[in-house]
Amino acid sequence: MKLCRFGEPGQERPGMIDHNGDLRDLSEEITDIANEALSDKSLEILAKLDPMALPKVEGHPRFGPCVGGIGKFICIGLNYSDHAAESGMAVPKHPVVFMKATSAVVGPNDDVYMPRGSTSTDWEVELGVVIGKKAKYVSEADALDYVAGYCVINDVSERHFQNNLSGNWTKGKSCDTFGPTGPWLVTRDELGDPQNLSMWLDVNGERRQTGNTNTMIFTVAEIISHLSGLMTLHPGDVISTGTPPGVGMGMKPEPVYLKKGDTIALSIQGLGEQHQAVKEDA
């Protein structure tokens, strides 16, 4: 299934994408794509619905973040060896973990605003993993059973804030609008193997990132197992699993960063596309 949320910010309604690619309203079935609605039991009930019998949503409403009520937004850094190389950093022995503030989360096609003082706003296409049930001390063998589904994430990053303001990377990752998420949540049964998905990102129509999740240093299962040994994961928690090479920080001979008026497009196989316009915060 492809589940989504549509409507104005703060007023999103739950939806489903049917076999023809049309948007259907799920409001009479569930209140939101969040929390317990992400459980195996709930998803099994939704899977039995006939999408064509649900109310069709006309027009082109805004897609909101594909999951609501996010408790934790956990990011994995340097999870592609070639991205670590372009960043001038060693391949990590264990997953590099940092947090992105949930207030950064926006819809997949919402504008991205560079914060005041930004000199180095960058792009990162990443596979998002949405947890569907409580996970604690989970083995790698069982880890994917705890996934509700997958989505596209643009882990937008302000590199000066991230690398030069001291402390944790979270500073450069949590600015408002720095977490476009969606357009939809594809359930784990439909997506299949998360470790063989092609991905790309364009800036102003020019290809910047090309990669595949099969080059991850730590797989989705390894990441979930590792995190669940450090903290309990809850339904609706989101994990952003790292980016392939081609970010602005790694461009030669000099880094190239986003500027006002730029456009970003990105996609992961089977998970849809995002499109953002870059603006300056007031």
C-alpha positions in Angstrom: 0.0 0.0 0.0 0.9 3.6 -0.5 -0.4 5.7 2.4 -0.2 9.4 2.6 -1.5 12.6 4.3 -3.0 15.5 2.4 -4.3 18.9 3.1 -3.0 22.2 4.5 -0.3 22.1 7.2 -1.7 21.0 10.5 -4.9 19.9 8.9 -3.7 16.8 7.0 -6.1 13.9 6.4 -5.1 10.3 5.8 -5.1 9.0 2.3 -4.3 6.0 0.1 -2.9 6.0 -3.5 -5.0 3.5 -5.6 -3.8 1.3 -8.4 -4.3 4.1 -11.0 -2.2 6.6 -9.0 -5.3 8.5 -7.8 -5.6 9.8 -4.3 -8.3 8.3 -2.1 -9.6 9.6 1.3 -9.1 7.3 4.3 -10.7 9.7 6.8 -13.7 7.4 7.5 -11.3 4.4 8.2 -8.6 6.0 10.4 -7.9 9.4 11.9 -4.3 9.7 10.8 -1.2 7.8 9.4 0.4 7.8 12.8 1.0 5.9 16.0 -1.1 2.7 16.3 -2.4 3.1 12.8 1.1 2.0 11.7 0.8 -1.4 13.5 0.6 -4.7 11.7 -3.0 -5.2 12.7 -4.1 -1.8 11.5 -2.2 -2.1 8.2 -3.7 -5.6 7.6 -7.2 -4.0 8.0 -6.4 -1.2 5.5 -4.9 -3.7 3.1 -8.3 -5.5 2.9 -10.1 -2.3 1.8 -11.0 -1.8 -1.9 -9.2 1.5 -2.7 -11.6 2.1 -5.6 -14.5 2.1 -3.1 -13.0 5.0 -1.1 -13.9 8.6 -1.9 -11.7 9.9 -4.7 -9.9 13.2 -3.9 -10.3 15.6 -6.8 -7.8 18.3 -7.8 -4.2 18.5 -6.6 -4.1 18.9 -2.9 -0.9 19.4 -1.0 0.8 16.3 0.3 1.9 16.6 3.9 4.6 14.5 5.6 3.5 10.9 5.0 3.6 10.1 8.8 2.1 12.2 11.6 2.9 12.5 15.2 6.6 11.7 14.8 8.2 11.0 18.2 11.8 10.7 17.2 13.6 11.7 13.9 16.8 9.7 14.0 19.5 10.2 11.4 22.4 8.0 10.4 25.5 9.8 9.2 28.2 8.7 6.8 26.4 5.5 5.9 27.7 5.2 2.3 31.4 4.6 2.0 31.8 6.9 -1.1 29.9 9.7 0.7 32.3 9.3 3.7 35.2 9.6 1.3 33.9 12.8 -0.4 33.3 14.3 3.1 36.9 13.5 4.0 35.9 11.3 6.9 36.7 7.7 7.8 34.2 4.9 7.4 32.6 4.5 10.8 32.9 1.3 12.8 29.4 1.8 14.2 26.4 3.8 12.9 26.9 7.5 13.4 23.7 8.7 15.1 22.3 12.2 15.4 18.8 13.7 15.8 16.8 16.0 13.6 14.2 18.1 15.3 10.7 17.0 14.4 9.8 20.7 13.8 11.9 20.5 10.7 9.5 18.0 9.1 7.5 19.3 6.1 5.7 17.9 3.1 7.6 16.5 0.2 6.9 19.5 -2.1 6.9 22.3 0.4 9.4 25.1 0.1 12.8 24.7 1.7 13.8 27.9 3.6 17.5 28.7 4.1 17.8 30.1 7.7 19.2 33.5 8.5 22.9 33.5 8.2 23.1 30.4 6.0 26.0 30.1 3.7 26.1 26.4 3.1 22.7 24.8 2.8 23.0 21.4 1.2 20.9 18.5 -0.1 20.8 14.8 0.8 18.5 12.2 -0.7 17.9 9.4 1.9 15.8 6.3 2.5 13.4 6.9 5.4 12.3 4.0 7.6 9.1 4.4 9.7 8.7 2.1 12.7 5.4 0.3 13.2 5.7 -1.2 16.6 7.6 -0.9 19.8 11.2 -2.2 19.3 13.7 -2.9 22.1 16.8 -5.1 21.9 15.7 -6.4 18.4 17.9 -8.8 16.5 19.0 -8.1 13.0 17.1 -11.2 11.9 13.8 -9.8 13.2 14.5 -6.1 12.7 12.5 -5.6 9.4 9.4 -7.0 11.1 9.2 -3.8 13.1 9.0 -1.5 10.0 5.7 -0.1 9.0 7.0 1.2 5.7 9.5 3.4 3.8 9.6 6.8 2.3 11.8 9.5 0.7 13.5 12.0 2.9 15.6 15.1 1.9 18.0 15.5 4.9 18.6 19.2 4.2 21.7 20.4 6.0 23.4 23.7 6.8 27.0 22.7 6.7 28.4 25.8 8.5 26.0 25.3 11.4 26.7 21.5 11.4 30.5 21.7 11.3 31.6 25.0 12.7 29.2 26.0 15.5 30.6 23.3 17.8 28.7 20.5 19.4 26.4 18.1 17.7 25.4 17.9 14.0 21.8 18.4 15.0 22.5 22.2 14.8 22.8 22.0 11.1 20.1 19.5 10.5 17.1 20.9 12.5 16.3 24.2 10.8 12.7 24.7 9.9 11.7 22.9 6.6 14.9 20.8 6.6 13.0 17.5 6.7 10.8 17.0 3.6 9.2 13.6 4.1 7.0 11.6 1.6 5.1 11.8 -0.7 3.8 8.5 0.6 4.6 5.7 3.0 5.1 2.4 1.1 4.4 -0.5 3.4 7.1 -3.0 3.8 5.2 -5.8 2.1 4.9 -3.8 -1.1 8.4 -2.4 -1.2 10.2 -5.7 -0.5 14.0 -5.6 -0.1 15.1 -2.1 1.1 18.7 -2.9 0.2 18.4 -2.7 -3.6 16.7 0.7 -4.3 18.1 3.2 -6.8 18.0 6.8 -5.8 18.8 10.2 -7.3 18.7 14.0 -6.7 18.7 16.9 -9.1 19.4 20.6 -8.5 18.0 22.9 -11.1 17.6 19.9 -13.4 21.2 18.8 -13.1 21.9 15.4 -11.7 23.9 15.7 -8.5 23.3 12.4 -6.6 23.0 8.9 -8.0 23.2 5.9 -5.7 21.7 2.6 -4.5 20.9 1.4 -1.0 22.9 -1.7 -1.8 26.0 0.3 -1.0 25.0 1.2 2.5 27.7 0.5 5.2 25.0 -0.5 7.7 21.8 -2.1 6.4 18.3 -1.1 7.6 18.2 -4.2 9.7 21.6 -3.5 11.3 20.5 0.1 12.0 17.2 -0.9 13.7 18.9 -3.5 15.8 21.7 -1.1 16.8 19.3 1.7 17.7 16.9 -0.6 19.6 19.8 -1.5 21.9 20.3 2.2 22.7 16.7 3.4 23.0 13.2 2.0 22.6 11.8 2.7 19.2 8.1 3.5 19.0 5.4 3.5 16.3 5.9 6.6 14.1 9.5 7.1 14.9 11.4 7.9 11.7 15.0 6.8 10.8 16.8 8.6 7.9 19.5 6.1 6.8 22.2 8.2 5.1 23.0 9.6 1.7 25.0 8.5 -1.3 27.8 10.8 -2.8 27.1 13.9 -4.7 26.2 16.4 -2.0 27.2 20.0 -2.4 29.8 19.9 0.3 31.8 17.3 -1.6 31.8 19.0 -5.0 35.2 19.8 -6.6 37.1 22.0 -6.9 34.9 24.0 -4.5 31.7 23.1 -2.6 28.5 24.3 -4.2 25.5 25.1 -2.0 21.9 26.0 -2.5 20.8 29.5 -3.2 17.5 31.4 -3.4 15.6 30.3 -6.5 17.1 26.9 -6.8 14.9 23.9 -7.3 15.4 20.4 -6.0 13.9 17.1 -7.3 14.7 13.7 -5.7 13.4 10.1 -5.8 13.9 6.6 -4.6 12.8 3.6 -6.6 9.2 2.7 -5.7 8.8 5.5 -3.2 7.8 8.5 -5.4 9.4 11.9 -6.0 9.8 15.2 -4.1 10.1 18.7 -5.6 11.1 21.7 -3.6 11.8 25.4 -4.3 14.6 27.1 -2.2 13.8 30.4 -0.5 15.2 32.6 2.2 13.8 32.7 5.7 12.4 36.1 6.6 
